[in-house]
Amino acid sequence: MADEGSMDDKDFLKQARKYSEPFCITNGKKFRLKDVDPGDTLDFESDEKPKAQDALAAGVEALAELQEKLWAQDRWAVLIIFQAMDAAGKDGAIKHVLSGVNPQGCEVTSFKAPSAEELDHDFLWRCAKRLPERGRIGIFNRSYYEETLVVRVHQNFLAGQKLPQDLKTKNIWKRRFRDITNFERYLTHNGILVLKFFLHVSKGEQQKRFLERIDDPSKNWKFSLNDVREREHWDDYMDAYEQTIRHTAAKYAPWYVVPADNKWFTRLVVAAAIVENVNALDLEFPKLDEEQLKALEEAKKSLATDQRAS
């Protein structure tokens, strides 16, 4: 699939759409999760992992350059949302894809079970507080989508949200889908690019990774008995993800349903999707006006004089 020799960042920009487009959902009406194979690697063969890793390295470099322009221009912000079942590789994707980005221009927020303070607010509140500033990339490791996923699977969690009883109707999920799409439309209208990733791991691969965490002492800390209990609700979760994606995929806030059984391929697709969309913002370094350029020339002359004097 890949040409011989190393791929550079310009080559990656040309290839990015080819890697990401097959997994992009902008209209969820006909979306079916069963149509996405968690083991898919497009045209990459199993022995072509090094080529994919080479492409990822080029993607990391391309993203680093785009992020520098994003920061300098200070007009757009980028919000990247990751959702997945446990052990699907969210942390690894974030670590590898964003490895070249300047830490000053990037912030990762991991959302755990809501606190007492958060439960006293609307379900979007805690995420709205962590939205990225202009010029920055914000990454949500889980997000407000937990409200249509884990809360839908475990509806007893609704009790802790202290909603008025007459609001807890059978239409609550449709209302939340509508609230989320309106919120994301609002963000895009205010210069925030919204990209959403569901890392789609198979139940068998998840089992394999859980066993690796148990067998490898250096990975024991990653394992939680609760993760195993959640596997009992696998089908419910798959249905919740499908319904969520069907109702919240949009051109202005697309979902990428990324095969996650092969981490090297998952990271390549994520990098390609981010690079493609950020590049489409047509970012550029700010251009100085005539007066500012004149001031630069004066500064240059002054520095040159200082150099001669020393």
Secondary structure, DSSP 8 states (H G I E B T S, - for coil): ---SS---HHHHHHHHHHHHGGGEES-GGG--GGGS-TT--TT--GGGHHHHHHHHHHHHHHHHHHHHHHHHH-S-EEEEEEEESTTSSHHHHHHHHTTTS-GGGEEEEE--S--HHHHTS-TTHHHHTT---TT-EEEEES-GGGGGTHHHHSGGGGGGGT--GGG-STTHHHHHHHHHHHHHHHHHHTTEEEEEEEEE--HHHHHHHHHHHHH-GGGGGG--HHHHHHHTTHHHHHHHHHHHHHHH-BTTB-EEEEE-SSHHHHHHHHHHHHHHHHHTT--------HHHHHHHHHHHHHHHHHHHH-
